[in-house]
Amino acid sequence: MKRIFTLTAAILLITGYTAKAQSRQTKDHEEKTRTEVTLETTEGNIRIALYNETPLHRDNFLKLADSHFYDSLLFHRVIRNFMIQAGDPASRHAQAGQVLGEDSCGNTLPAEIRIPGIYHKRGAVAMARESDDVNPERRSSYSQFYIVWGKRFSTADIEHMAEHLDTVSGGRIKMTPEMKTTYRKTGGTPHLDGTYTVFGEVTEGLDVVEKIQRAYTDYDDRPVNDIRILRTVITGPYRPAGSNAD
């Protein structure tokens, strides 16, 4: 009987190791095949890797970047220790003090919320959207996106956020140990988890994001001195027809 238990334990150990190895290989493959977009801004460059796990958002963002849609648009909403937001087409020729953030080409995208694997860690890139009362399906804006800065949280705060995630997901989603560690050591905006689609992450230029989120803003969170996306450049394995990739 002891030999049977020993053999069973060995099989379970090998099976668990194999599963972890396969998961690691899948994750490595996803990371290697991600298309990246560089936002050349007036404050420096921000390089973003787009997730293959959110193909609708990935392809829409690439289409807009490839068509030069984001060129000359402002970071029109900036909140310190929270996030920076861009993508309003009305910001291209906006006058000083003009309130922005209402225009998104009139279209929306179906939600692609992939939590707990993809969440609002510092550097996460997600689509803005209208509030739940008018948008219960949590469909994303067509063009407006934000980059998370956030802050670090205490263990007690994180447990509170974990309860919030459990509530908004109807008990279907639990905050993982990895997420808790990230929010405690690196930072982010955990209160947005499960309600907005995260579709990418910053791979270079977090210092630029940090600089932008510190900008002096008016009462509508618009930077007093314009911060602009000058150009978007697509790199990586996925290039739309007529791509502007170098």
C-alpha positions in Angstrom: 0.0 0.0 0.0 2.9 2.4 0.9 4.4 1.8 -2.6 1.1 2.7 -4.2 0.9 6.0 -2.2 4.5 6.8 -3.1 3.9 6.2 -6.8 0.7 8.2 -6.7 2.4 11.1 -5.1 5.2 11.0 -7.6 2.7 11.0 -10.5 0.9 14.0 -9.0 4.2 15.8 -8.5 5.2 15.2 -12.1 1.8 16.2 -13.4 1.8 19.4 -11.5 5.3 20.2 -12.7 4.3 19.5 -16.3 1.2 21.7 -16.0 3.3 24.6 -14.6 5.9 24.2 -17.3 3.2 24.2 -20.0 1.6 27.3 -18.5 5.0 29.0 -18.4 5.6 28.1 -22.0 2.2 29.5 -23.1 2.9 32.7 -21.2 6.4 33.1 -22.7 4.9 32.5 -26.2 2.2 35.2 -25.6 4.8 37.7 -24.5 7.1 37.0 -27.5 4.3 37.4 -30.0 2.9 40.6 -28.6 2.7 43.6 -31.0 4.1 46.8 -29.5 3.1 50.4 -30.2 5.4 53.3 -29.2 3.7 56.6 -28.3 6.1 59.4 -29.1 5.0 62.2 -26.8 6.1 65.7 -26.0 7.4 64.3 -22.7 9.2 61.3 -24.1 8.4 57.8 -25.5 6.0 55.3 -24.0 6.3 51.7 -25.4 3.2 49.5 -25.0 2.8 45.8 -25.6 -0.7 44.7 -26.6 -2.2 41.5 -25.2 -3.2 38.8 -27.7 -5.7 37.7 -25.1 -7.8 40.8 -25.9 -7.8 40.6 -29.7 -10.7 43.0 -30.3 -9.1 45.8 -28.3 -5.6 44.9 -29.7 -6.7 45.1 -33.3 -8.8 48.2 -32.8 -5.9 50.0 -31.2 -3.5 48.9 -33.9 -6.0 50.1 -36.6 -6.2 53.6 -35.0 -2.5 53.8 -34.5 -1.8 52.7 -38.0 -4.2 55.3 -39.4 -2.4 58.1 -37.4 -5.6 58.7 -35.4 -3.7 59.3 -32.2 -1.1 61.6 -33.7 -1.4 65.1 -32.2 -4.0 64.1 -29.6 -3.7 65.3 -26.0 -3.4 63.5 -22.7 -6.6 65.4 -21.8 -7.2 63.9 -18.4 -4.4 63.4 -15.9 -4.9 62.5 -12.2 -1.9 62.2 -9.9 -1.4 58.8 -8.3 -4.1 57.4 -10.6 -3.8 57.5 -14.4 -3.2 59.4 -17.6 -5.9 59.4 -20.4 -5.9 60.2 -24.1 -7.8 59.4 -27.3 -10.4 62.2 -27.5 -10.4 63.3 -31.2 -11.7 66.7 -30.1 -8.4 67.3 -28.3 -6.4 67.6 -31.6 -7.4 71.3 -32.1 -8.7 72.1 -28.6 -8.6 75.6 -27.3 -7.0 76.3 -23.9 -9.4 75.5 -21.1 -11.8 73.5 -23.4 -13.4 70.6 -21.6 -12.5 67.3 -23.2 -13.3 63.7 -22.8 -16.8 63.4 -24.4 -15.8 62.4 -27.9 -14.9 58.8 -28.9 -16.1 58.5 -32.5 -19.5 57.3 -31.4 -18.5 53.6 -31.3 -17.9 51.1 -28.6 -16.2 47.7 -28.2 -17.4 44.6 -26.4 -15.7 44.1 -23.0 -12.8 41.7 -22.9 -12.1 41.5 -19.2 -9.5 38.8 -18.6 -9.0 39.0 -14.9 -7.3 37.5 -12.8 -4.6 37.0 -15.4 -4.8 40.6 -16.7 -5.4 43.4 -14.2 -4.7 47.0 -13.3 -1.1 46.9 -12.2 1.1 50.0 -12.6 1.7 50.4 -16.3 -1.5 48.6 -17.4 -3.2 50.1 -20.5 -7.0 50.0 -20.5 -9.9 51.4 -22.4 -12.1 54.1 -20.8 -15.9 53.7 -20.9 -19.2 55.2 -19.8 -20.5 54.4 -16.4 -22.5 51.3 -15.5 -25.8 53.1 -15.2 -25.8 53.8 -19.0 -23.4 51.0 -19.9 -24.3 47.9 -18.0 -22.4 45.6 -20.4 -19.2 47.7 -19.7 -18.5 48.2 -23.3 -15.2 50.1 -24.0 -14.7 53.4 -25.6 -13.6 53.1 -29.3 -10.6 55.4 -28.9 -10.1 56.7 -25.4 -7.6 54.8 -23.3 -5.7 55.3 -20.1 -2.4 54.2 -18.6 -2.4 53.2 -14.9 0.0 54.8 -12.4 -1.9 54.2 -9.2 -0.2 53.7 -5.8 1.0 51.0 -3.5 -1.5 49.6 -1.0 -1.3 48.2 2.5 -2.2 44.6 3.2 -5.5 45.8 4.9 -6.4 48.0 1.9 -5.7 45.1 -0.5 -8.0 42.8 1.4 -10.7 45.4 1.2 -10.1 45.6 -2.6 -10.3 41.8 -2.8 -13.7 41.9 -1.2 -14.8 44.6 -3.7 -13.6 42.4 -6.6 -15.6 39.5 -5.2 -18.7 41.7 -5.0 -18.5 43.2 -8.5 -17.8 39.8 -10.0 -20.7 38.1 -8.2 -18.2 35.9 -6.4 -16.8 34.5 -9.7 -13.3 36.2 -9.5 -10.9 36.1 -6.6 -7.8 38.3 -6.2 -4.8 36.0 -6.6 -1.7 36.1 -4.3 0.3 37.5 -7.3 -2.1 40.4 -7.7 -1.9 41.1 -4.0 1.8 41.1 -4.0 1.9 43.4 -7.1 -0.4 45.9 -5.6 1.5 46.0 -2.3 5.0 46.2 -3.8 4.5 47.9 -7.2 1.2 49.6 -7.2 -1.8 50.0 -9.4 -5.6 50.7 -9.3 -7.2 47.5 -8.0 -10.6 49.1 -7.5 -11.0 49.1 -11.3 -10.4 45.4 -11.7 -13.3 43.4 -13.2 -15.0 46.5 -14.6 -12.7 47.9 -17.3 -10.9 46.1 -20.1 -7.1 46.0 -19.8 -5.5 45.3 -23.1 -1.8 46.0 -22.8 1.1 47.2 -20.6 3.9 49.7 -20.7 7.3 47.9 -21.4 9.4 51.1 -21.6 8.7 54.6 -20.5 7.1 54.3 -17.1 9.3 57.2 -16.1 7.4 59.3 -18.8 4.1 58.1 -17.4 5.2 59.1 -13.9 6.2 62.6 -15.2 2.9 63.1 -17.0 0.8 62.1 -14.1 2.5 64.8 -12.0 1.4 67.6 -14.4 -0.3 70.6 -13.1 -4.0 70.4 -14.1 -7.2 72.5 -14.1 -10.5 71.7 -12.3 -11.4 69.3 -15.1 -8.1 67.3 -14.7 -6.7 68.7 -18.0 -3.0 69.6 -18.0 -2.6 73.4 -18.1 0.3 72.9 -20.4 -0.6 70.6 -23.3 0.9 67.2 -23.3 0.6 65.7 -26.7 1.0 62.4 -28.6 3.2 63.3 -31.5 3.2 60.0 -33.4 2.5 56.3 -32.9 4.8 53.6 -34.3 3.8 50.0 -34.6 6.5 47.3 -34.1 6.4 43.5 -33.6 5.1 40.5 -35.4 1.6 41.9 -36.3 1.6 44.7 -38.8 -1.6 45.8 -40.5 -1.6 46.5 -44.3 0.1 49.9 -45.0 1.6 49.9 -41.5 3.7 52.9 -40.4 6.1 50.7 -38.6 9.8 51.6 -39.1 
